[in-house]
Amino acid sequence: MREVKTGEFEGGCAFVEGEFVPLSEAKISLFDWGFTRSDVTYDVASTWQGAFFRLGDHIDRFYASMEKMHLAIPYSRGELRDILHACVRAGGLQDAYVAMVCTRGVPPRGARDPRLAQNRFYAYALPYVWIASREKQLAGLDLHISDRQRIPAASVDPTVKNYHWMDMVQSMFDAYDRGRDTSCVVDGAGNITEGPGFNVFMAKDGVVHTADQGVLEGISRRTAMELCARLGIPLKAGPVPAALLRSADEVFLTSTGGGILPIAKLDGVYLPQFPGPITTRLYDAYWAIHDEAAYRDPVKY
Ligand SMILES: Cc1ncc(COP(=O)(O)O)c(C=O)c1O
């Protein structure tokens, strides 16, 4: 693999079929089952102020997802790390959104057997992406609680980071139709699962709640849970019925795309506290631990 120079593809760099290319040249085949069947898994890490945050955890989750999907890439964890670092370095990025993607690939023409396809690996780094901008967060995000159901976990394992988003994208349109900012979807029993790109947390009477089933085990979710333990904030991971969420004192989302994101309103109704004291403590702690050596993997520009 060739060495890329710092800023060689200023603004963003991709790794496609073994080559580093500018984002404008990052393309996949029309016949890749990743495109035609959503037969793909991926992960998204981030860099903040020139260092990856919890990169090892993202890489572990990516390999676990691939294993569950009978997918494989020809790179070791160390080689994958080097590719991701190179994408950020070549993009000349300090704060970056860094994706790694493994698709089924293209089976021989006419073949229906996924085992015949050679899996493909793609990666890219682009400027950091926020689920909601800081301005929007300050103005007060309004979350729509959709009655659309997330694809059942028995059909698509939600702990495998996947592109099965039709439920969530439709719920986003429902949210926009109602003048809301974003949405979350429920499971068959009416418990809150997750939303497009985030896990959902709430606090009530000093206790933090988040779903323990039917969700992606977000790395930011894990960070929020670990920070609760560190800060002595009681946490309950278990079913969160929509009615419980509606009775929350505080609500926040967690995502690599923005960390801890405070919610101001549920379906147009202001929550009692925004941004609430627990959300604020976790928000501050979330950004503070980005400076801790254990979580940082600095990019060598
Ligand atoms: C469906 C879904 N849930 C949760 C998350 C949050 O995961 P993480 O904190 O690892 O970014 C994501 C991230 O994209 C997601 O797509």
The ligand as a Tripos MOL2 file, in Angstrom:
@<TRIPOS>MOLECULE
LIG
   16    16     1     0     0
SMALL
NO_CHARGES

@<TRIPOS>ATOM
      1 C1        -28.9660    2.8740   13.9410 C.3       1 LIG1
      2 C2        -27.9050    3.4840   14.7690 C.ar      1 LIG1
      3 N1        -28.0130    3.4620   16.1170 N.ar      1 LIG1
      4 C3        -27.0800    4.0240   16.9000 C.ar      1 LIG1
      5 C4        -25.9740    4.6760   16.3680 C.ar      1 LIG1
      6 C5        -24.9630    5.3220   17.2800 C.3       1 LIG1
      7 O1        -23.7680    4.5500   17.2920 O.3       1 LIG1
      8 P1        -22.3760    5.2070   17.6430 P.3       1 LIG1
      9 O2        -22.4940    5.8050   18.9910 O.co2     1 LIG1
     10 O3        -21.4050    4.0630   17.5990 O.co2     1 LIG1
     11 O4        -22.1020    6.2450   16.5920 O.co2     1 LIG1
     12 C6        -25.8160    4.7100   14.9850 C.ar      1 LIG1
     13 C7        -24.6550    5.3740   14.3850 C.2       1 LIG1
     14 O5        -24.6020    5.6130   13.2080 O.2       1 LIG1
     15 C8        -26.7920    4.0940   14.1620 C.ar      1 LIG1
     16 O6        -26.6770    4.1130   12.8310 O.3       1 LIG1
@<TRIPOS>BOND
     1     1     2 1
     2     2     3 ar
     3     2    15 ar
     4     3     4 ar
     5     4     5 ar
     6     5     6 1
     7     5    12 ar
     8     6     7 1
     9     7     8 1
    10     8     9 2
    11     8    10 1
    12     8    11 1
    13    12    13 1
    14    12    15 ar
    15    13    14 2
    16    15    16 1
@<TRIPOS>SUBSTRUCTURE
     1 LIG1         1 GROUP 0 **** ****
